[in-house]
């Protein structure tokens, strides 16, 4: 009979336990379970010698408080032993831009997945271009062949696993191996899976980026970003965060920390409900195909099964050809699926989208109108009934 693991050793604990325990110690909080919200800028030093030598755990509110430390420690515990530090930012886009600025300089070349979050493209094509960084977009399914795109000045590769609308599943370890052989840094937008379902730092990624507005917050009430880095990249990321003056507000930090504690149970529900809806949609006569890496029918399923331990509630659907008025009738008939940007909250969402106008390395021609769904925490049968109402409206207009 084997002895149970020692639960006091952080890395011997299961992820669910780490989510609950990491970053807090009630013994130092007068017994309170949750780390309190610290609203503060000035930190007082007890002696002149202390202030001359910046001696103390905290020096200034922008650089960290007990609340930010609690969240950073908890996220680091979820990322795994390869995580050397976590930066907390005021939005997901701030997390992406800060991470890129941390590793790039004028004259560098950047490789970015053609399926990347569209605001990421705007940052690369706008601000980075103005500062002398050139960007090449690559087919997200390129795998090890990305080596052919490297230039002598290629400094970094940005992966999004999977693409946030089109859901291509990249071979992240193969891309990371090719990048590291050429001295490049690998960044991954890991918002879809979170570190709970994809520990990207263990898969060769150097910097893991999260729009914590989504699943880590979990309640559609904060704007938040988090960036985790390995030992090689953490000093540059920490310096960029400090120099750019990036810091998240204390109330949002607290809400993100609260959301993180229940991430596992929420993601499990999102995953199970989304898979049920996705399988049901695959059988609908109005649907051409469903883009969801956890479905065996998806082209990226084998990589997802190899590298990921779960899937979230976000996926896309390609409808059979229908006029825009019919698609609008479908959307307008829905009552449980709200139409709005973002995702990862407790509510179900849907948006129409079209990648064709901004793809440059690949052609987006799915064969019909595209819709992205986020499956929330509502009852699955109620969601199906809502979708049936939408399909009835679509058929009437068609």
C-alpha positions, -999 to +999 in steps of 0.1 A: +000+000+000+015+034-011+016+063+013-003+094+004+016+124-008+026+150+017-001+178+013+022+204+028+046+202-002+032+226-028+043+205-058+029+173-042-005+188-041-031+183-069-040+215-089-074+217-072-057+219-038-032+245-050-060+267-063-075+268-028-044+270-007-017+289-026-010+325-019-027+327+015-018+318+051-045+327+077-019+324+104-006+358+093-040+373+086-054+372+121-072+340+111-091+355+081-093+331+051-089+357+024-061+381+020-076+416+024-077+443-002-048+467+004-055+501-010-022+518-008+005+538-025+029+549+002+048+523+022+065+536+054+100+524+063+109+521+100+144+536+097+165+558+074+188+528+067+158+508+055+147+534+031+182+540+017+186+503+010+149+496-001+148+471+027+113+456+031+090+432+013+070+461-002+084+495-013+056+512-031+020+503-040+026+502-078+053+476-073+031+453-052+010+448-021+000+419+001-030+415-021-011+413-054+015+390-038-013+366-029-026+364-064+008+362-080+018+334-057-015+315-065-011+318-102+026+308-100+015+277-081-009+268-109+017+274-137+041+249-122+077+248-110+090+264-142+073+297-133+098+322-119+073+351-115+039+366-124+031+401-135-004+415-129-017+439-155-049+460-159-062+441-190-055+411-212-043+434-240-019+451-215-006+417-207+001+409-243+017+443-251+038+444-220+051+408-226+061+417-262+077+450-252+097+431-226+115+409-251+116+430-283+137+460-294+140+482-325+153+461-354+138+428-341+116+405-361+086+388-346+066+358-357+029+358-348+002+332-354-023+342-382-051+332-358-040+356-331-064+378-311-071+408-334-061+435-309-027+417-308-024+422-345-032+459-341-005+463-315+020+445-337+011+463-370+008+497-352+029+505-322+056+478-327+059+487-363+064+524-354+092+514-330+110+494-357+098+459-350+087+439-380+060+412-378+055+382-400+023+362-396+024+324-399+000+295-405-010+283-370-007+247-382+029+252-394+045+232-366+083+226-369+083+241-404+082+275-387+120+272-388+118+283-425+104+317-415+132+326-391+155+355-400+188+364-383+170+391-363+139+369-353+137+375-315+103+361-305+074+338-316+038+344-304+015+314-303-022+313-295-034+279-285-060+275-299-069+305-321-095+326-303-120+325-332-110+299-357-096+274-331-067+260-350-046+240-326-008+247-330+019+222-322+033+244-294+062+221-284+074+218-320+073+256-325+091+261-292+118+237-301+124+254-335+125+288-318+148+278-290+173+263-315+175+297-331+177+317-298+142+331-299+117+335-271+083+318-272+052+336-259+018+319-257-017+334-252-031+307-229-064+324-221-086+296-236-071+268-215-057+286-185-028+270-166-053+245-152-057+228-186-024+237-203+008+243-184+025+259-213+057+267-195+062+229-192+057+226-230+086+249-240+069+283-237+089+310-220+061+335-213+025+325-207-001+352-212-036+353-198-065+377-203-076+371-167-107+391-175-120+358-188-119+325-168-096+336-139-120+364-131-149+344-141-178+368-134-176+394-162-169+421-137-132+430-141-106+439-167-074+420-159-043+404-173-015+381-160+018+371-175+039+343-162+075+337-171+103+312-167+136+321-151+152+332-183+125+357-192+113+369-158+139+396-152+130+413-185+093+410-179+096+423-143+116+453-156+091+461-184+062+460-160+079+483-136+093+508-162+059+509-181+041+517-148+018+487-153-002+477-122-037+463-116-061+480-092-064+465-058-102+457-061-097+439-094-068+420-079-090+408-051-118+398-076-094+379-097-081+361-066-116+353-056-124+340-091-092+319-092-103+299-061-133+285-080-116+281-114-115+244-113-152+237-106-163+264-130-141+252-159-152+217-154-188+228-158-180+250-188-161+221-204-188+195-199-217+218-210-197+231-240-190+196-252-226+186-249-237+217-269-209+212-295-219+175-301-255+185-304-247+213-328-227+188-350-259+170-356-280+200-365-290+203-402-282+240-402-245+234-391-217+228-415-191+220-389-181+228-353-146+241-345-137+226-311-103+209-305-118+185-279-141+169-305-127+138-321-138+152-355-117+184-351-083+185-370-065+196-339-079+169-316-047+148-315-025+177-304-052+188-279-053+153-265-015+150-263-009+184-246-040+195-228-058+181-198-091+198-206-111+223-227-130+254-218-164+267-229-154+286-260-157+272-295-170+282-330-196+270-354-198+273-392-233+274-404-244+262-438-246+290-463-274+315-453-281+352-460-270+377-434-306+385-426-312+348-416-281+348-394-293+380-377-327+365-372-311+336-354-291+359-332-320+382-324-342+353-314-318+341-287-327+350-251-301+331-230-272+338-253-261+374-250-243+391-279-212+407-265-174+406-266-152+388-241-161+354-226-152+333-196-180+346-173-209+326-160-232+336-188-235+322-223-225+344-252-224+344-291-209+367-317-208+365-355-172+369-369-153+369-401-115+365-402-112+370-440-104+407-439-073+405-417-057+371-423-024+375-442-007+341-440-038+319-445-071+322-462-103+322-442-130+306-463-151+284-440-180+278-463-206+296-444-214+322-417-192+318-385-204+322-350-184+320-318-201+306-287-192+307-251-212+282-230-219+295-195-232+279-164-269+277-174-287+244-178-277+227-210-313+218-220-324+254-216-295+265-238-305+239-264-341+251-264-328+287-269-307+276-299-338+258-313-356+291-312-328+307-330-327+280-357-364+283-362-361+320-368-332+314-392-353+289-412-382+313-414-361+340-429-341+317-452 
